[in-house]
Amino acid sequence: MRFTSAVFSLGLLTAVSAHFQMQFPPPRGVFVEDNEPTFCDGYTTALSNRSQFPLSGGFISINSEHPQFTFGVLISTSANPTSFQNFTQAVAFASESGEGPFCLPVDLSTVSGLTSGQNVTIQTVFDGGDGQLYQCSDLTLSSDFTIPSDVACKNTTGTSADPTSSGSSSSQTGSSSQTSAAPSPTNSPSSAYTTSAMGLAGLFSIAGAVAAML
């Protein structure tokens, strides 16, 4: 089962008042607030100069403008993914609290089929309760790459997060809660396909209702 553009387009039905900015790895382009509710923040073409990213022990850092949010990571192995159908889940969605810096541990070595030297695109998904927001980063995975020490991995408490601890992260409340993993679909690079806190089943129900009204 793959994410569909119809489901993710539902985020556009709600006005978004709070945003997030991807800090590391570098996003495809300069942050565009009005485009953030759309696929890859409006950037639909993969970069040729991809950023290196560790196959294991990595992290994604963002700046949150919302006091409570759900955050997760999708991944695509397509050379130039152009829709949500090209992506599958890479990291379980977690509910977090606290405005400001947030760091999510990302160990892509646990995702079946990914290897060092492989080109991938990750899409971060952020939901502060008023609509889903997206930003993408085009990466080349490396088992030899180490994130530079001057790249901060800190959360809203000001304390350093542990990138090796994929089950939890330090936030303003000192903890995070993740959704339970569902079985990985066939034909998917994900080893732990999970649903967001709002539940994909609920989103599909809403999508059906919207389609019925059209």
N, C-alpha and C positions, 0 to 999 in steps of 0.2 A: 504493500500500500504506500503510495507516494502522496506528498502534499500537492494539492491542486490550487491553481491560481484563483478558482472560484471561492475556495475557502478563505484564502489569505486576503482576497479583495474585500471580504466582509469588514476588515479593519478600517476600510475607507468610509464605511457608513457612519462612523462615529467621529466627531471632531476631536482632534488631538490637541491637548493644551500643554503637555509636557513632553520633553524629548530626551534623547541620549546621544552622546558623541563617542564614537569608537576611537580609542587612543592607540591601542596596539592589538594586533598588527595594523599597519596603516590601511585605511579604507581605500576604495577605488578612486575616490575624488574628494574634493572639498565638501564639507558638510553642507547640505541644502535642506533647511528646515521644512520647506513646503513639500519637498519630494520624499521625505523620510517615511511616510505611510505607504510608499510604493516600492516595488521590487528593486532591491539594491540601492535604495535612496535615489532612484532615477538613473543610475549608471548601468546601462544594459550591455556594455561590451567589456570583456575581460582585458586586463592590462597585459602587455607583453613583458614589461619589467616587473615580474612577480617578486614579492618579498619572501625571504627564507623564513621558515617556521619549523621548530623542533618537532620531530615525529612523536617524541614522548617528553613529558615534563614541561609542556608549554602552558601558556595562559593567555587569556584575552582580557584586556583592561578597557573600561568604559568610564564615562562620566554620566551619572544619572541626574536628571532634573526632576525626578519623581520620588516621593518618600517611600513608596512601596511599589514593587514591580515584580514581574516574572520575566526571566531571561533564559534563553537557550541558544543552541548553535545548530545550524543545518550545514550540510556539506554536499558538494557536487564534484565529481571527477570528470565532468564534461570539459572540453577545451574552452568552450564559450557558452556557459549556461545562460539561457535567455528567459526561463520561466521557473516558477516554483516546482513544476513537475520534474525538473532536473535535479532536485535536491532531496536528500533524506536526512533523518535525524543523526546528529553526531554526539551531542551532549544532552543529557537529561535537563529538562526545564527545572529551574529552581525559583522559589519565591523568596525575595530579598526585601530588606528594609534599609532605608537611609539614602539621602541625597548626597551626591558627590562621587568620589572615585570608588570603583568596584572592580574586583579582579576575580575572574572565573577560571579555575584550573581546567586545562584542556589537554588530555592525553590521547592523541590520535592513533597511537600504537594499538589501542584497544579496539579500533574500528577495523573490522575485517576487510582485507584486500588492499589496505593502504601500505605503501612502501616508501623507503627513502628515495628521493629524487623525483617523486611523482608530483605533478601539478594538480592542484585542487583549488576550489573556491569555497570559502566559508561565508555563510550569511547569518549574521546575528539577528535575533528576534527579541524585541523588547516590548513589553506590554505593561503600562502603568495603570491599567484599568479603564483607559479612555481610547483605546485603539492600538493596533499593532504597528510597530515601527521596525525598519530594516536597514542594515548596512552590510556591505560585502567587502571582502578582501581576497585578492588573488595571491595564492601562495605556492611555493615549492617546498615540499617537505624534505627535511634532512635529519638523519640520525646523528650528524656531527655538529649541527648548529646549536649554539647556546645563546639564549636571549641576553643581550648586553646588560650589564649590571646597572647602567643608568636608566634603563626602562623600568619604571616603578610598577610594583604589584602591591598596591595598597587599597584598603577599604575605608569606609567612612569613619571608622574609629581612629584612623591614622596609623594603624598597625599593619605590618606586612602580612600578606596572605601567603599561605603555603601552596605553591603551584602543584605540588605532588599529591595534595589531598583532594581528590576529585569528588569525594562524597559530601564535603561541606566546605563552607567558606566563612570567614569572619566578616560580619557586617555590623551595622549600628546596634542591632539587637544581639549580636554575638553568635547568631546561628542562621542557618538557612534550611529550607525544607524542599526536598526534591520529589517530583512525581514518580510513581513506581514505573518500572520498565515493562514494556509489552514485548512480545516475541518479535524478533527481527524478521521483516518481510523477506521473501525470496527476491532475487534480483536487486538487492540493496547492499551498499557497502557498510551499512550501519550494523553494529553488533548489539546495540541497545536502543531500539526505536521506541521513543516515549511520547506521551501526549503532554500538552501544556496544561497549566493549572485549570484553564477554563474547559478543557476537554474537547477533543476533536469531534466526539459524537454529538456534543451540543452544537458545535459549529456547523456540522453537516445538517442538523435539524433546522438550524436557522437558515442555511443555504437553501434547503428545500422550500421553506416558507417564503423566502424572498423570490425564488424562481416561480412559485405558484402565483405570486402577485403580479409577475411581469406579463 
